[in-house]
Amino acid sequence: MPGETDAWTLLAIAGLAAMTVLSRCFFFILDRPWSLPDWAHRALNYAPVAALAGVVVPEVVMADGHLVTSWQDARLFAALAGAIVYFWRRSVLLTLVLGMAVFLPLHLRMGW
């Protein structure tokens, strides 16, 4: 019957729900304070940069699953302008505004 849910699906849902509750409540279940080791604290300093690079870099250098082969891509110029203004002013807002100010005219007007 199309409307039935089999036992494996229900078991998978129950298992995922249990793991979610356990992982979210892990720190409340412990009876004593818990802290990360020093090496983990140092590694967490790099996590935002690594995550940002993992999301932004492929979006800038790839189009339709392939590397960009032409210099006429608005994303390349917008990323370059954003990087320059960030290292000059250290302002995330200014980086976003200038990056979009470079990207939009190149993409909309010139068709890059």
N, C-alpha and C positions, 0 to 999 in steps of 0.2 A: 504494500500500500504506500502511496506517495507521502502521506502525512505522518507516517510513523518515524520514530527515532529509535535506532537500535541501541543495544546495551553498550557497545564500544563507544559510541558518541557520548552517551550519558556518563560513562566512566571517565572519558577524557575531560569532559566539562567539570566533573566533580574533582578530578585530580588537579586541573589547572586552578580551580577556585581554592583548593586547599593550599597549593603552593603559593598562590598570591597572598592569602591571609597569613601564612607562615612567614613569608619574606617581608611583608609589611609590618608585622607585629613582632619580629625577631628581637628588636631592641627593648620592647616592653616586657617580653617574656623573661628575659634574663634577670637574675636577682641581684646582680652587682653591676656597677658602671663598667662600660666597655669602651676601649679606645683603639684606634687604628695604630699600627706600628709606624715608626718614623718614615720608613721607606714608602709606605702607602700615602702618607701625607704629602711627601715630595712628589709622588706620581700624580696625585690629584691636582697639583698645580698646573700640570701640562694637559689635563683632560679637556678643558674648554678649547684650547688651541688646537688640539688634535681633532676634536669633534668638528670644529669650525672648518678646519682644513679638509676634513673628510667629506663635508657637505659642499663647501664653496668651490674648492679647486676643480672637482669633476664637472661642476656646472659651468665653470668658466672655460675650461679647455676642451670640453667635449660637446658635440652636437649630434643628436640622433644616434648615440652610442659609438661614435667615431671621433678621433682627435680632430680638432680644428686645424685645417691645413692652410687656410687663407688668413692673411693679416687683416682682411676687411671683415672683422667681426666686432660688433659694438661692445660685446662683453669684455673683450681683451682691453680695449681702451678705457672702459669704465672701471675695471679692476685696477688697472695701472694708475688712473687718476685717484681712485679711492685709496690705494696704498700710499701714494705720494702725500696726499693731504693728511692721512692718518699719522704717518711718521713725522710730518711737519707740525701738526697741531695737537695730536693725540686726542682727537674728538671723534667718537663713534657717530654722533649725529651728523657732523660735518662730512664725515666719510660717506655716509649713506646719501646725503643730499647731493654732494658733488658727483658721486658715482652715478646716481640716477640722472643728474643734469647732463652728464656726458652720454649715458646710455640712450636715453629717450630720443634726442634729436638724431643720433646716428641710426638708431633702429627704425624710428618712424619716418623720418624724412629721407634718409639715404637708403633705407631698405637693407641695412647690414644685419 
